[in-house]
Amino acid sequence: MPRDRGAAKEIRVLVAHNSNIQTQLLADALSRDSQFAVFPASSSAAVHDVVNHRALNVAVISSVLDGEPLQGLNVVRQLSTSKPAIRTVLLLDSSKREIILEAFRAGVRGVFSPQESLETLCRCVRQVHEGQIWADRQQMSYAVEEMAGTAGGRGIDPKALDSLSKREREVVQRLAEGLSNREIAERMGLSQHTIKNYLFRIFDKLGVASRMELLFLAMAHPLANQGSGGPHAAAGNPEAAHTTLSQYQAAAEKGTPEAQLALARFYCQGEGAPKDPQAAYMWYLISENAIHQMRDSITHAKRKVAELLSTDEIMEAQQRAAERLKKPVQTSSHAGATKAWSAAKS
């Protein structure tokens, strides 16, 4: 059992491996660090038992659990949904690209290779607890490439861009600057209701369902600088590209996660800015931290709402959410209208 240190900055760590011996070895090694309170678990069932009875900070979980090669990933996915405040580290059984990407998709904050020392594992746990990502250069390059490809991979019909009016393009430009609906309305001398209607039409014309998607499309196709010169007027125009980069930079500095992600992609792919993987990595980390803070706020608000519900009502809500998440995303303009309207309200 972990020692009761009573330290204000104690880090409470769950350790789960495929066998009792391996789990205990890891737990003993981490316990040598006076800052850690360690809770061992050597099966999926034991992991869930510990997380339901202990206030944990970090979970170090082997990809191999219950004798199954990827059972650890399944456990991580479940924790990401049920206990999002717990930051997870996956102990790798393989360093294949697909495994690394699947780990990040599952919500891990760190991936740890078996070749690393136990002393390094202590540093990994501490950094993950502090909100950082733990991965080597190769592993991080997999994640950055995947994020950039996913963000910019959607195709878009240039004719759809032609269909945007001058006012709609101006709304997109203000959105790229990180302005809220209220700020856009004030800047353009319009009502917030009118701005919502503009966003609804823009989403519908471009076939997107959120501000995030619109932002990445605007980045890939310079909507914000089209003006009267047509949808591709900024292409090959260094001055226009610099203006776009400055807009994203300003919005990113204001703390807008979408702009921070966009800026990271600029530097990652060299679009409108010198290719700079280090700057891209930095902005991905900053945006990830902002998104994590948003997730913490959502978790806190969700708990407050849960206090107003009975157990049966909570279970019913969880079931409804699970059913909704299973539904395929509809991408047609007409089918996405309702979702676009909801997104326009934000």
N, C-alpha and C positions, 0 to 999 in steps of 0.2 A: 504493500500500500504506500502511496506517496506521503511524504512527511508534511505535517501541517506547519508551514513556515510563517504564515500570517503576513508575508511581505506584500507591500502595497502594489508593487509592480510584478507580482508573480505571474508567470505564464503557465496556464493550465493546458497540458498537452496530452492528447490521446495517441497511443501507439498501437497499430494493428498490423500484424504480419500473419503469414500462413501457418505458423506453428507456434506452440507455447514457448519453445526454446528460443526461436528467433525473436519473438515478441519481447520476451524477458530480457534478452541480450540488449536489444535496442532501448528498452525502458531503463535498464540499469545504466547504460551509457549516458542517456539524457539526464538521468537523475543526478549524475555527478555535477551537473551545473546547478548551482544553488538557486537560480532564478526559476527553474522548472519544477512544476508539480506534475508528475507523470502518471497516467492511467492506462494500463495495458489492456488489450483486447485481442484475441486470436481467432475471431470469427466474425462474420457479418452480424449475427445475432448479438454477440457481445458488444460490438461497436454501437449498435442501436440502443442497447441497454445503458451503456455508459453515457452517451450523448443525451439520453432522456433523463438522467439523474445527476449530471454534473454540468456546471457552467464552464464550458471549455472555450479556449481561445484558438488552438491549433489542433488539427488532426493529421497525423502522419500515417498514411495508409498504404500498404503494399498493393501493387496491381494484382498480385496473386492472393486470393483469399478463398477459404473453404475448398482449397484444392483446385480452383478454377482460375485459369490464366487472367481473365479480365474482370473478375468479380469485384475487385477493388474499385474499378471505374464505376461500376453500377452503384456501389455504396457512396462514392463521391457525388454522383448525380443526385442521389436521394438526399444527401446532406445539403447540397446546394439549394435544394427546394425547401426542405423542412427546417434546416438550421443554417440559414445564410450567413449568420454572424460568425460561424466557425470557419476559419481559413484552412484550406487543406493543402497538404503536400503529398504527392504521389511518389512512392518508391518504385522505380521502374524495374521491370523484368526484361524489357527490351528498349533499345534506343531508336527503334524505327520511326520514321517520320509520321506514319499514320497513328502510331500510339501517342506520340507527343501531341499531335493536333487533337486527337480524341480526348486527351487529358485536359487540354485547355478548354475545349468545348464543354467538357463536363463541369468546369468551374474551378479547377485547381489553381492555386496561387504559386505553386512551386513544383518542379519535377526534379527528382533527386536520383542520380545514377548510382548503381551499386559499386562502381569503382571509387567513389568518393569516401573519405574517412569519416568516422563517427564525430570527430571534432568539427568537421565541415558541416555535418548534419545539424549540429547545435547552432552554427551560424545561420544555416538555412532557416531553421525554425524561428530564430529571433528576427530575421529580416522579413519573413512572411508575416509574422505577428505585427511588425511595424508598418505593414501595408505594401511592402515591396514584392516584386516578382522574382522568384529564384529559378534561373535557367541559364545554361551556358550559351555561348554565342551561337552555336549551331541550332540549338533548340529554339532560341529566341528568333532566329532568322526564319524558321519554319512558321512560327506564329505570326510574325510580321507579314510575311508573304501571303499567308492565308487571309489575314484580316484585310490587307490591301486588295487582294483579288476578289474577296467577297464583297467589299464595299464598292468597288468600281466595276464589277463584272456584269452588271445588268445592262442589257442592250436598250436602246431607246431610238425610236423613229425620229429622224431629223424633222419630218413634217410636223410632228407633235410640237417641237420647239417653235416652228414657224407660226403655230396657232396661238402662241402666247401674245397677248396684247402688250403695249408699252407699259401700261399700268401694272400688269401681272409680272412683267420682268422687273419692274421697280420693287414690287413686293418681295420677289425672290432675292434681289440684291440686299434689301434691308434685313431679310431673314438671315442671309449669309454673314451679315455684320453682327449677328448675335442679338438682334433686337426682339423684344416681346411683341405680341399683337398690339398692346397698348402703345408701345414706343413707335411701332411702325405707323399706327394710326395718327399719332401726334406729328410724326415727321412728314407724313403725306397729307395732313389736314383732312383726314377722313375719320369715320367712326370705327370702333372696334368691330362692330357687326359687319361693316363693309369689308374690312380686312379678312374676317372669317370667310365671307363669301368669296373673296378673291382666292384665298387659299383652297377652298373647296373646289373651285373651278380649275385651279392649277393642278391639284392632285388628280382630279378627274381626267384632265387632258393628258397628263404625263403618265398616268397609270401607277402612281405611287400612293402610299397610305399613311405616310408619316413625315414629319419634318426631317428626320434623319435621312430617309431615302431621298427626299428632295434636295437636301444639302449635298449629298454625294453626287447626285446627277448634275447639280449646278457646278460642282467642282470639275467633273469629267467633261462637261459641255458648258463653256463659259457663259451661262445665262446672265450672270450679274453684269456683264459688260457688253451685252449685245446692242442696246440702244436701238437707233433707227437703222443701223447697218446690217441687220439680219442676225440670225442665230450664230453665225460663225465669224462675226466681225472681229472678235478678239483673237481668233486663231492666228498664230504667228506674230502677234503684236506684243512685244516685250513690255511696253508701257502698260497695256491693259492687264497683262499677266501679273505685273508688279502690283497694280492696284488691287487685283483679286487677292494676292498673297497678303497684302497689307490689311485687307478687310478681315481675312481669316485670322491673321495674327492679332489684330485688335480684339476680335471676339473671343479668341482663345485666352488672351490675357485677362479678359473680363470673367473668365471661368465657365464659358459655354462649352459643355462636353462635345457637342456636335462639331463645333469649330476646332476644338483640340484634335479630334479624330481626323477632320479634314486636313488640318495642317500636318499631322503625322503622315498622311498619305501623300501630300505634296512632296515632302522631303524623302519619303520612301521611294517614290517612283520618279522623282525629278520632274514633276509636272508644274511648271510655273515657278520653280525654285531649283537651286542647285541640289543634286542628289546628295543627301546627307543622312545615312542610316542612323547615326548616333542621335541626331536631332529628331528623327522619326521615332526612335525608341523612347526618347525623353517625353515627347508629346503623347505617345501611347500610354506611358506610365501615368502622366498627369491626368489624361482623360479617364483612365481606368480608376484612378483614385477618386475623381469627381463622381463617376458613376457608382463607385462603391459607397460613397457618402450618401448618394441618393437612395441606394438600396437599403442602407441602414435606416434612413428616415422612413422609407416605406415599411420596413420591418417593424419599427417602433409604432407607426400609425396603425399597422395591421393588428398589432397586439392590443392596442387601445380599443379597436373595433371589436376584437374577439371577446373582450370583457363584457360586451353588451349582448353576446350571443350565447345560446346554450350549446352543449356539446353536439347535439343532433343538428343544430343549425350550422355549426362550423363544419361538420362532416358533409352536410349537404352542399355547402358552398365549395368545399374542396372537390367534391364529385363534379359539380357543375363546371368548375375551373378546368379539371382534368379533361372533361368532355369537350370543352371549348378549345383547349390547346391541341387536341387530337385532330381538329378540323383543318383541312388543307387551306392555305391562304389563297384567296381568289384574287387574281391579278387583272381581270378585265375591268375596264373603266366603269361599267354599270355595276358590276358586283361589288367593287370596292368603294362605292359612293358613301355608304353608311360609315365605313371605317374612316374614310377620308374626312368626313364631316366631324367625327369625334376627334381626330388628330388636329384638325384646324382650330379646335377650341382651345388647345393648350397654349 
